[in-house]
Amino acid sequence: MEFNVDEIRKDFPILHTKNMGKDLIYLDSAATSQKPIQVINAIMEYYKTYNANIHRGLYDISVKATEGYTNSKEKVAKFINAQSYREILYCKNTTEAINLVALTWAEQNLKEGDGILLTQMEHHSNIVPWQILSKKKRLVLEYAKVENGVINMDDYKKKLENAPKLVSFTHVSNVLGSINNVKEMTKLAHTEGAMVHIDGAQSVPHMKVNVKDIGCDFFSFSSHKMLGPAGIGVLYGKDEILEELEPIIGGGDMIRSVDFEKCTWNELPWKFEAGTSNIEGGIGLGKAIEYIEGIGIDNIRKHEIELVRHAIGKLEKVEGVAVYGPELGKDKIEGRAGVISFNIHGAHPHDVATIFNSEGIAIRAGHHCAMPLVNKVLNEPAVARMSFYLYTKKEEIDKAVDTIEKVKKVLRIKKHR
């Protein structure tokens, strides 16, 4: 179908509201995306017409809720080309999905002295769980270097020679916008005998992801970054791996049988989902995937490439602005996602974000839950960030870039030399 951003925006009620008395310009989709009315209505319909628990009732609305929830897993599986919905585990978000890998596979398979390899561009969610586990089990934790906005592949290969048991890395940096060659990185890690987990929070909403083609063992992402509701995320795991793992949360729905001495586990994926599920979250995520598929994930990616090309072109002309990330030349834009972090010389990013807000523009400022990357690699206390999605317009980017001059004026920043 033809991509028409103006038509798409009609589906997003919040984009027609005011912020500080001005039309809202939302440039923080890397933190969370806005929701189309189709997703909002799907959740409302569940609550209004078939709110019931799943897997428990023989009455009609329980059956309908069960079907809606299970069908959402089938949609997720198809969306990322998993083998079946048995490989799709629901949890709260990407963070919990990564912790689930740490507390199941890693906890059950790693021993003292074993290695875990990460990269310097990871979100805290893909650092902290491994630090906790490494301290507990006396594991060796290493980081592949990031240089010029990308992973240093020579350093990555060198550290793989230390034979880590697990390699975990992001598909797309939420600070740099770098798109990593996860297929190659996975193949290299497997050659050295490592298991591979990929943080896909910033990739699945924006570009085609095929877990079979990538070949990874685990892949995690969140609903709220891809037009769906908050409070539900996805952990993909290969069927044969999940089958061998022991669950870490016990209770209802994850069991096949229980007596006073022992219990047996339910089949996949349910053995990892104890208690009442986030039913409305699953239904909302399923509807979000339907919406994305209706627009076309390739169309979304093309739109974001054009937005990044436009934004970089504009920012390059503004004096005193530093832009972070890989290969800033316009011919290299395809290697970047719709995330642009920047700083204005002489202005703290928090002040920048505050002044942007006064113009109705929502951007993010800080370390973006990637403190080691921002502080140690970029050598900055914080950065400002604009991030885009299918509903972002070039005119909104123009307004944001124009606001940089207001920042300079308000903060009395003299001409940069």
C-alpha positions in Angstrom: 0.0 0.0 0.0 1.1 3.6 -0.5 2.6 5.1 2.6 0.8 8.3 3.6 2.0 9.8 6.9 -0.9 12.3 7.1 -3.4 9.4 6.8 -1.5 7.4 9.4 -1.5 10.2 11.9 -5.3 10.3 11.8 -5.2 7.0 13.7 -3.3 8.4 16.6 -5.5 10.5 18.9 -2.6 11.9 21.0 -1.0 13.4 18.0 -3.9 15.8 17.8 -3.5 17.2 21.4 -1.6 20.1 22.8 1.6 20.3 24.8 2.4 23.5 26.6 -0.5 25.0 24.6 1.1 24.1 21.2 0.6 21.2 18.9 2.4 18.2 20.3 5.5 17.1 18.4 6.4 13.7 19.7 10.1 12.8 19.0 10.6 10.1 21.7 9.4 6.9 20.1 12.6 5.1 21.1 11.4 5.4 24.7 7.8 4.4 23.9 5.6 4.6 20.8 2.2 6.2 20.6 -0.9 4.0 20.1 -3.3 3.9 17.2 -7.0 4.0 17.9 -7.3 0.4 16.6 -5.1 -0.9 19.4 -6.9 1.3 22.0 -10.3 0.0 20.8 -9.2 -3.6 20.8 -8.2 -3.3 24.5 -11.5 -1.5 25.3 -13.5 -4.1 23.5 -11.9 -6.8 25.6 -12.8 -5.1 28.8 -16.3 -4.2 27.6 -17.4 -7.4 26.0 -15.2 -10.5 26.9 -13.2 -9.8 30.0 -12.5 -13.2 31.5 -9.5 -15.3 32.5 -7.9 -17.6 30.0 -7.3 -21.4 30.0 -9.8 -21.8 32.8 -13.4 -21.3 31.7 -15.7 -23.3 29.4 -18.0 -20.3 29.0 -18.0 -18.2 25.8 -16.2 -15.1 26.9 -13.4 -17.1 28.5 -13.0 -19.1 25.3 -12.9 -15.9 23.3 -10.3 -14.4 25.7 -8.2 -17.5 25.4 -8.4 -17.5 21.6 -7.5 -13.8 21.5 -4.5 -14.2 23.7 -3.2 -17.3 22.0 -3.8 -15.8 18.6 -1.6 -12.9 19.6 1.3 -15.2 20.2 0.7 -16.8 16.7 0.9 -13.3 15.2 4.1 -12.5 17.1 5.7 -15.8 15.9 4.8 -15.1 12.3 6.0 -11.5 12.6 9.5 -12.5 13.5 9.4 -15.8 11.7 9.6 -18.1 14.7 8.9 -21.8 14.3 5.7 -21.6 16.2 4.0 -19.8 19.1 5.6 -22.4 21.4 8.8 -20.3 21.1 7.0 -17.0 22.2 7.1 -16.3 25.9 5.3 -13.2 27.2 6.7 -11.2 30.1 6.6 -7.5 31.2 9.1 -6.0 28.7 12.5 -6.5 27.1 14.1 -6.0 30.5 12.3 -8.9 32.1 12.9 -11.0 29.0 16.6 -10.6 29.3 16.4 -11.3 33.0 14.5 -14.5 32.2 17.4 -15.7 30.0 19.8 -14.9 32.9 17.7 -16.7 35.5 16.9 -19.7 33.4 19.5 -20.7 30.8 22.4 -18.9 32.2 21.7 -19.8 35.8 21.2 -23.4 34.9 24.1 -23.8 32.6 27.0 -21.5 33.5 29.6 -22.2 36.2 32.4 -20.3 37.8 35.0 -19.0 35.3 32.6 -19.2 32.3 32.5 -16.0 30.2 29.8 -13.7 29.0 30.5 -11.2 26.1 28.5 -8.0 25.7 29.3 -4.8 23.9 29.9 -1.2 25.1 26.7 0.0 23.4 24.2 -2.0 25.6 21.2 -0.7 27.4 21.4 -1.2 31.2 18.9 -4.0 30.8 21.5 -6.0 28.8 24.3 -5.2 31.3 22.9 -5.3 34.9 21.4 -8.8 34.8 24.7 -10.2 33.6 26.6 -8.2 36.2 24.4 -9.6 39.0 24.8 -13.2 37.7 28.5 -12.8 37.2 29.0 -11.7 40.8 26.8 -14.5 42.0 28.5 -17.3 40.0 32.0 -15.7 39.6 31.7 -15.4 35.8 34.0 -13.4 33.5 32.2 -10.5 31.9 33.7 -8.7 28.9 32.6 -6.0 26.5 33.4 -5.6 22.8 34.6 -2.0 22.1 32.5 0.6 20.3 34.4 3.1 18.1 33.0 5.7 15.7 29.5 4.7 16.6 29.8 1.0 15.7 31.0 -2.2 17.3 34.7 -2.8 16.6 34.4 -6.2 14.9 38.1 -7.0 15.2 37.8 -6.5 19.0 34.5 -8.6 19.0 36.3 -11.5 17.2 39.3 -11.3 19.5 37.1 -11.5 22.6 35.2 -14.4 21.1 38.5 -16.3 21.1 38.2 -16.3 24.9 35.3 -18.8 24.3 32.4 -17.1 26.2 29.5 -19.4 26.9 27.0 -16.6 26.1 27.1 -13.6 23.9 24.4 -10.9 24.3 24.1 -7.7 22.2 21.7 -5.2 20.9 20.3 -5.2 17.4 20.0 -1.4 17.3 21.6 1.1 19.7 19.0 3.3 21.5 21.6 6.1 21.7 23.6 5.8 18.5 21.0 4.4 16.1 23.6 1.9 14.9 22.2 -1.2 13.2 24.4 -4.1 14.0 25.0 -7.0 11.7 23.4 -9.5 14.1 23.4 -12.3 11.6 27.2 -12.2 11.2 27.7 -11.6 14.9 25.5 -14.6 15.7 27.4 -16.9 13.3 30.7 -15.9 14.7 29.6 -16.5 18.2 28.1 -19.9 17.3 31.4 -20.9 15.7 33.1 -20.4 19.0 30.4 -22.4 20.8 28.5 -19.6 22.4 24.8 -19.2 22.9 23.4 -15.9 21.5 20.8 -13.5 22.9 19.8 -10.4 21.0 18.1 -7.3 22.4 15.6 -6.3 19.7 13.7 -3.6 21.5 14.8 -0.9 18.9 14.7 -3.1 15.8 11.4 -5.1 15.8 9.2 -2.0 15.6 11.1 -0.5 12.8 12.5 -3.1 10.4 12.0 -6.7 9.3 13.3 -9.2 11.7 13.7 -12.9 10.9 15.0 -14.9 13.8 15.4 -18.1 11.8 17.6 -16.3 9.3 19.6 -14.6 12.1 20.0 -17.9 13.8 20.0 -16.5 17.4 19.0 -18.7 20.4 17.1 -15.9 22.2 15.6 -12.6 21.0 13.7 -10.1 23.2 11.6 -7.0 22.5 8.7 -4.9 24.0 5.1 -4.2 22.9 5.1 -0.6 24.0 7.8 0.4 21.5 5.8 -1.1 18.6 2.4 0.6 19.0 1.2 -1.9 21.6 0.4 -1.5 25.3 3.0 -1.3 28.0 3.4 -4.1 30.5 4.0 -6.9 27.9 7.1 -8.0 26.2 8.4 -11.0 24.3 11.2 -13.5 24.7 11.7 -15.7 21.7 13.7 -18.9 22.4 14.4 -21.9 20.2 11.9 -24.7 21.1 14.6 -27.3 21.9 16.3 -24.9 24.3 13.1 -23.8 26.1 12.0 -27.4 26.4 15.1 -28.2 28.4 14.9 -25.2 30.8 13.3 -25.3 34.2 10.7 -22.5 35.0 11.6 -20.0 37.7 8.1 -18.9 38.7 5.7 -21.5 40.0 1.9 -21.4 40.3 -1.2 -21.7 38.3 -1.3 -22.2 34.5 2.4 -23.3 34.3 1.6 -26.8 35.6 0.3 -30.0 34.1 -0.3 -31.7 37.4 0.3 -31.1 41.1 0.0 -33.3 44.2 1.4 -33.0 47.7 4.8 -34.4 46.7 5.5 -33.3 43.2 4.3 -31.4 40.1 4.9 -31.5 36.4 5.1 -28.6 34.0 2.7 -27.5 31.3 3.8 -27.5 27.6 5.5 -24.6 25.9 5.1 -21.7 26.1 2.8 -21.9 29.1 5.3 -23.5 31.6 7.1 -20.1 31.8 3.9 -18.0 32.4 2.6 -18.6 35.9 -0.6 -17.0 37.1 -3.0 -14.8 35.3 -1.5 -13.4 32.2 -1.6 -9.8 30.9 -4.5 -10.8 28.6 -5.4 -7.3 27.4 -1.7 -6.7 26.7 -1.4 -9.7 24.5 -4.6 -8.8 22.6 -3.3 -5.2 22.2 0.1 -6.4 20.9 -1.7 -8.7 18.4 -3.7 -5.7 17.1 -0.5 -3.6 17.0 1.2 -6.2 14.8 -1.9 -6.2 12.5 -1.6 -2.5 12.2 2.1 -2.6 11.4 1.6 -5.3 8.8 -1.2 -3.3 7.2 1.2 -0.4 6.8 4.1 -2.6 5.8 7.3 -2.9 7.9 9.4 -2.2 4.8 7.4 1.0 4.2 8.0 2.0 7.8 11.8 1.4 7.4 11.9 3.4 4.2 10.0 6.3 5.8 12.4 6.4 8.7 15.5 6.3 6.5 14.2 9.4 4.8 13.5 11.1 8.1 17.1 10.4 9.3 18.5 11.6 6.0 16.4 14.8 6.4 17.4 15.3 10.0 21.1 14.7 9.5 21.1 17.1 6.6 19.4 19.8 8.7 21.6 19.3 11.8 24.9 19.4 9.8 24.1 23.0 8.9 23.6 24.1 12.5 26.6 25.6 14.2 27.7 24.2 17.5 25.8 20.9 17.3 27.5 17.5 17.8 25.7 14.5 16.4 26.6 11.0 17.7 26.4 7.8 15.8 27.9 5.9 12.8 28.8 7.3 9.4 27.0 10.6 9.3 27.3 11.0 5.5 24.0 11.0 3.7 25.1 7.9 1.6 25.4 5.9 4.8 22.0 6.7 6.3 20.8 3.1 5.7 23.1 1.9 8.5 21.2 4.0 11.0 17.8 3.6 12.7 15.5 6.5 13.4 17.5 7.6 16.5 19.6 10.8 16.6 21.5 11.8 19.7 23.0 15.2 19.8 24.4 18.0 22.0 24.5 21.7 21.6 27.8 23.3 22.6 27.4 25.2 25.9 24.0 23.7 26.8 23.2 20.9 29.1 20.8 18.3 27.5 18.3 18.7 30.3 18.0 22.4 29.5 17.7 21.6 25.9 14.8 19.2 26.5 13.1 21.7 28.8 13.2 24.5 26.1 12.1 22.0 23.4 9.1 21.2 25.7 8.2 24.9 25.9 7.7 24.6 22.1 5.5 21.6 22.4 8.3 19.2 21.3 8.9 16.0 23.3 12.5 14.7 23.2 14.6 12.7 25.6 17.7 13.9 27.5 20.1 12.0 29.8 22.1 8.8 29.5 19.2 6.9 28.0 19.8 3.8 30.3 23.2 3.4 28.5 25.4 5.2 31.0 28.7 3.4 30.2 28.2 4.2 26.5 27.4 7.9 27.1 29.9 8.5 29.9 32.8 6.3 29.0 32.6 6.0 25.2 31.1 9.3 24.1 32.7 11.1 27.1 29.5 13.1 27.8 27.5 13.4 31.0 24.3 13.2 28.9 23.0 13.7 25.4 19.7 14.9 23.9 17.9 12.5 21.6 15.3 12.7 18.9 13.7 9.4 17.8 11.2 8.8 15.0 8.5 6.4 13.9 5.9 5.9 11.2 3.9 8.9 12.3 6.8 11.4 12.3 6.8 14.2 9.7 9.7 16.0 8.2 8.0 19.3 9.2 8.2 18.2 12.9 12.0 17.6 12.5 12.3 21.1 10.9 10.6 22.6 13.9 12.9 20.7 16.3 16.0 21.9 14.4 14.8 25.4 14.4 14.3 25.3 18.2 18.0 24.8 18.6 18.4 28.5 17.8 15.9 29.3 20.6 18.0 27.2 22.9 21.1 29.2 22.1 19.1 32.5 22.6 17.5 31.5 25.9 20.8 30.2 27.3 22.8 33.1 25.8 25.2 30.8 24.0 27.7 32.8 22.1 28.8 31.9 18.6 30.8 28.7 18.7 34.3 28.9 17.4 
